Amino acid sequence: MTDPLPLPEGCISCERRGAVLLVGINRPAKLNGFTPRMFRELGEAYTLLDDDPELRVGVLHAFGKHFTAGLDLPTIAPLMQRGEKAIPFGLVEPTDLGTPGYRRRTKPMVVAVKGITYTLGIELMLGADVVVAADDCRFSQLEVKRGIMATGGATLRMAERAGLGNAMLHLLTGDEFGSAEALRLNFVQKVVAAGEELAEALRIAESIAAQAPLAVIATRLNALKAVEQGPLAAMEGFIATQKQLSNSEDAAEGVRSFVEKRPARFTGR
C-alpha cells in the first residue's frame, strides 16, 4: 500500500476494500502522535463504518514504522485542561466506552499494531474486537510518567483482560513491554512477523465480513454486554434476538446454503 501524503497535523485515511473499511493513522513523521484533527477524523471514520450498509468490518492500521506514540500533548493538553474532548459529540467513540454524548460502535473492528504502540494506541486496540500485533511492538501505558491518567479505557480493560495485579504492574510503572507479554496478558490475539500484521488483520476482517452481518453484530453486542453487565443480563436477550435473526433473509440463506452445500451469500437483511 502506498502511503498517502500526510498533513503536518496528521490525518486519518479511509480506503474501501469490498465490505472492509481500512482506517489509516497517518502522521509518521511524528510517530503518528494524535492531534485534535486526527481524533475528529478517527471518530468520523468509525461513524462511517457503522452508518454505511455496504461496510461490514473495519481494520485500523497505521502508516510508517509505528502504530502511534499516543497523544500529541502540546496540542491535546489545552483540551484536557478545559475538560474538553477532541471528538465531536454524536460520533462513534473509537475507544467504545459508552461515554454520554457519543455513539457506541456496532460493527467489528480489527486492529493491526506495530512498533511503538503507546498510551492511546493500547486503548484503541483494547477498545476493538481483534488485535494482530507485529513481533516488534513496544507497548507502554505511560501516562503516570506525564502526570496524567489513562482515560481511554486502559484502567478498565487491562484489569478485565489480565487481572488487577498485571494491570497495576504496567499502569503504575509505565514500563515498556513487548508483543509476547501483550499476548500473555490477552491484550492482543495474534503475534506475527513484522510486516505481516496488516495482511493478517485483513484476512481476519474478510473472514468476518463473509459471515451474516446481522448475526455478527448481535453476537458482538451480546458478548460485550456479558462482559460489561454480566452473563444474566446477556442471557435475557437470547430468545428475542434469536427469534429476530431466525426470521431474517440471511437465516433463510444460511439454511439454503447448508442444504445446497455451497458458501452462503449474505445480504444483511
N, C-alpha and C positions, 0 to 999 in steps of 0.2 A: 504494500500500500504506500503510495506517495504521500508524504506529509504535506498538508496544505500550508500555505504561507501564514505563520502566526502573527497576530497583532501584539504590540508591546504589552498591553494589559491582558493578553491571553484571550482565548475564545473556546467555545465548545462546538465541535463539528458534529453533524448528523449525516449518516450515509445509510441508505436503504439497501438491504440485500434480501429481496423477496419479502418474507414476513418478519425479518430480523432488522432491528434498528441498531446500527453501530453508533455509539456516542463516544466521541473522542475528546480527551482533555488535551488542549493544545497551547502550551506555553513552555516548551522545552528549554529555552534559554534561561528560564528562572526555575528550573526543576518542577515545572507545572504547578507552581505556587498559586493558590486560588485568590483572585481579586473579586471585588463585587460583581463586575461584569460576568465573570465565569460562573459565579454562584447563580446569578439570574438565568443565564443561558442553560445551565445544567437543569434547573427547575423547569425551564421551558421544554427541554429535550425529554425529560421524564414525563411531562404532561402530554407531549406529542405522542409518545409511546402508548399511553393509556387511552387517548382520545381517538386515535386513528384505527378504524376497524380492520384495516389491511395489515396492521402490525400485531405480532403476537408475542415477541420476546425482545428484550433489549440486551445489548452487550456493551458494557462500559470498559473503555481501554484508554491508553494514553500514548501520545506521540513522544518520540525521543527515547532516551535510555531509562527513564524513571517514570513511575506512576505519578506520584506527587509528593513534594516535601511538606504539603499541608497548606496552612494559611499564609498569605502574603500579609504579615502583620502590620506593616506601615499603612496599608490601605484598609485592612479589616478592623484594626484596633479602635478607630474612632466610632465605628458602628457598635462594637461591643461596649464601649464606654457609655454610649447613649441607650444601650439596651435594645438596639435595633437589629433586624436580620437583613441579610443581603438579598434573600429570595422574596419576591413579592407575594403577598397573601393571595390565596386562591389557586396557586400552582401545586403540583405534586411535590411533596417534600422528599428530596433524594435520600435522606437518612431514614425515612419511613418511621418516624417516631410518633406520629399522631398528634403533632403539635396543633393546638387550636388555631384555626385560620388557614390551615393547609390541608390539601387532599392527601390521601394515602394511595400508594400505588397498588394496582390490582394485578397487572401482568408481570411475569417473571423477569428478573434481571440477573444476568451472568456477568461476572467481573473478571478481567484479566489484569493481574498486577505484576510489576517487575521492578527491579532496582529499588530505589528509595521509595518507601511507602510509609509515610509518617502521618500521624495525627488524623486529619480529615480523611486521608487515604484509607486508614484502617476502619474508620467509622462508615465510610461509603461501602466498603466491602462487607462489613458486618450487617449493614442495612439491606444488602442484596440477598439473593437466594442461593447462588452457587459461585464459588470463587476458585479460579485457577491461578496458581502462583508460579512464577519463574523461580528456578532454584538460586537465583542471585538476589532475591528480595532482601531488603534491610528494613525491618519494621521498628517503629518506635512511637509510643503514645507519650510524647514528651511535654505535654502542657505544663506539668509541675516545674519543668526547667525554665518556663517563661512566666511563671507567676499567675497562671490561669488554670482553669479546669476544663477537661474534655466534656463538651455538652452536645456532641453529635451522636451519642449512643454508646460510647465505649464503656462508661461506668455501669451501664445496664447490661450490655450484651457480652462483655468479656467474662463477667461472673456467671452469666447464664450458660455460656458455651464451655468454660474451662474451670469453673469453681471459683469461690471467693479468694482463696489463697493465691492461685495462679494469677487472677486478675490484679490483686494487690501488688504482687511482685512487679508487674510491668507498669501498672498505673502510677505507683508511688515512687518508683525509681526512674521512670522514663528511659530505661535501658534499651539498647538495640538488640533485636533478636532476628533470627533467620527463618527461612521457609520451613525447615524441619520442625522448629519449635512451634511455628504457626499451625502446622498440620497436626502436631501433637495436641495442641490446645483447641482444635476444631474451629479455628478462625478461617482456615482455607480447607477446601475439599480435595484438591489435587495439586501436586507439585510436578512440574515438567521442566525440561531443559530450557534455559534462557533462549528466547527467540521463538519458542513453540507455544507460548501461553495464549496468544490471541487465536491461533488456529484451533487450539483445543477448546477454548471458550466458544468459538463459533460452532464447532462440531456439536457441543452440548446444546447450544441455543437452537440450532437447526433440528436437533432431535426433539427438543421440547416443542418447537413450532409445528412439528409434524403430528402432534397429538391433538385431541379435540380441545379447542380453545376454551369453551365454557367449563369443561371438566378440569382443565389445567388451572384456571382462575379459582374455581370452587375449592379444589384441593389445596392450592397455596393458601387461600384465605382461612380455610379450616385449620390447617396446621399452625398458622400464625396465631389464630385465636386460641388454640390449645396451649401454646407457649405463653401467651400474654394473659389469658383469663382462666386457664386450667382445662383439663380434659372434660369435665362435666359440662362446662359452657360450650365447648366444641361439639359434644355429642348431641346437644339439644337440637342442632340443625340438621342432623343426619337424614331423617326421614323426609323433611320438606325439600332439602337440597337434592336428594336422590330422586324424588318424585319429579322435580322440575327438570333435572338433567335427563332422566329416562324418557321424558316426553319430547325431547328436542330432536331436530333433524339429524344432528350428529350422532345421537344414540342409535337412531334407526340405521344410519350409515355404518356404525360400528358393528351392528348385527349382520347387515348385508355383507360387509367385507369379510367377516368371520365365516359366514356360510359359503361365500364365493372364493375364499382362500386368496385374498388379494389385499394389498395395502389400502387402508381407509383414505377417503378423500373428504376431509372435514371442512366445513364452511363457517363454523362459529354460530350456527343457528340451531 
